[in-house]
Amino acid sequence: MPGLRVIAGSAKGRKLKMPLGEGTRPVMDRVKQACFNILADDIVEAAFLDLFAGSGSIGIEALSRGATRAVFVESGAEAVRTIQANLTATGFTPQARTVRSDVFIYLRNDPREGFDIVYIAPPQYQDLWAKTLKALDERPAWVNPDGVAIVQLDPREFTDLPLRHFQLADQRKYGNTLLCFYERLAEE
């Protein structure tokens, strides 16, 4: 398997470290490329929240492509150290904040500022993606108006969710990875 790397933008080609252990799963370059192609210019000057951040490769890709800031939320100490090392290696430390926390504890708080894009890539087969979307639905201010929450999951895990503040706008399948794009609904 090829190493993890930044695939486009100002840090293109920079190699990234992976946390030791089996708690994280790297996103394939083709999935990452497709996701950012769909986001296109929306990533430029965006505020990006990377939940279950793992190595931080998705948030770092967002910064490389022009996001103004990124917050990485990860509970594992080894993964947090890896994210910080990858931010240092790519030069994005000033635009980033790493939070060592359980995602659900983090989302229970009211946000200081919302995010334009929230990326959710939890461990598989534990229904954590649905639990995370429901947590965002309870506190929609985490996602700015016109913002999007993107879920990366195994297609077999997908189920329709009853949400009040978000609607499924797009789905794309790449092998055994499904990307679901949930748009925040306009307030009435």
N, C-alpha and C positions, 0 to 999 in steps of 0.2 A: 504494500500500500504506500503510495507517495506520501511524503510528509505534508504537514499542515502549512499553509502559506496564505498570504494576502494575494488575492487574484487580480485586483484592479485598484486604480487610484494612486495617491501620493506614496503609499508604502508598497506598491505592487512588487511581488516577488519576495518580500521579506518572509523568512521562515518563522514559524510560530512553534512554541513548545506545547506539548500535551501534558496534562496532569498524569502522574503515575496512578496506576490502579485501573479498575474497570468501571468507575462511577460515571465516566463521561463517554460520549460517542461523538466523534467528529462528523460534521456535516460534509458531504461530498462536494467537491468543487462545482460539479454540474448543478447541484441543488442551490448552492450559494449564488452561483452566477445567474441562474434563472430567477431566484428571489429578487436579487438586486436589479435585474433587467426589468422586472415587473414594477419595482419601486421607481425606477428611472430617476428623473430629476427630483422626485419627492424626498430623496435622501439628502440633497444639498441643503445645508443649514438646518437640518432636522435635529431634534432632541431624541435620543435613542435609548431605550431601556432594554437591556439584555438580561432576561430572567433565566435561571438555571444556566448561568453563563459558561460553565465548563472551562475551556481554554480562553474564552473571550474572543474567539475568532470572528463571530458574527458582528459583535459591536465594534471590533477593530476594523473589520471590512467597511462598516458604516462610516467610521471616522476617516478611513482612507479615501472613501468616495465623497467626502464633503460634509458629513454630519458635524454640527458644531460642538455637541457634547454627547457623552454616553455614560450611563450608569450600568455597572455590572453587578448583579446580585447572585451570589453563590454561597452555599453553606459550608462547603468543604475547604479546610485550611490549605491543603495541597493545591486545589484548584485556584484559590484566591492568590496564592504565591505565584502560580503559573500565569494568571491574568496580569498581575503586576509586572512580572518579567517580560511578558509579551508587549505590554504597553510601553515599557522602557525601551525594548528593542525596536519598536516602531516609531518612537518619539511622540506618542499620543498621551502620555501621562498628564500634561496640563489640561486636556479637554475631557479627562475621564475621572470617574470616581468608582472605586470598588467597595462594595458593601458585603461583609461576611454576615449573612443572615439567612434564615429560612424564608423562602419566597412568600409564604402565607403570612408570616409575622410582619414582614416588610410591607405587604399590601394592605394590612389592617390599618396602617397609619393613613392620615390624610396627606396627600402629596404637597410639597412646597411649590412644585411646578409640575405641569403635565408634560407628557411626552408625545411626539408626533408619531413615533413608531415604537411598538412594544413587541419584542421577539420572545416567544415562549417555546423552549425546547427541553422539556423535562425528561427524566428517566421514563422509559416506555412501559406500557402495560400496567400502570398503576392508576390510571384515570386522572393523573395530575394535571394534564392539559385542560381537562374540563373543569376541574376544581379551580385552576388558575383563572380561566375565563369567567367563571362565576364570581370569583373574588374581584376581578376588574369590573364586572357588571354591578356589583354592590357599591363600588367606589369608582364610578366612571371618570372622575376628574384625573385619574392617572393617565388617561388618554385624551389628548387635546381634541376639541371639535375638529372634524375632518381628519382625525388621526386613524391609525389602523393598528390592530393587534394581529400578529402573524403567529400561527401555531405550526410547529414542525412535529409530525407524529407518524406512526405506522398507519397505513390506510385501514387496517383491520380494527384500529382503536376508534375510528371516527364514529360519532353519532350526532344527530341533531340536538342542539341544546336550546332550551327556552331561555332567551336573553331579552332583557328590557331595553338595554342601551346600545347593543351591538347587533349587527346582522352579518351573516356570512355573505360576502360579496364575490369571492372567487376561491376556487380550489384548483391545485395543480399537483399531479402525481408524477413522481420521478422514481421508477423502480419501487423500492419498499419505503419510500418517503412521500408523505403527503404534506403540502403546504396549504393552510387554510387562512384566508385573509378576512378578518372581521372588521368592518368599518363601524366607527362610532356614529350612532344616529344623532341627527340634529335635535336639540332640546325643543320641546313644544312651547 
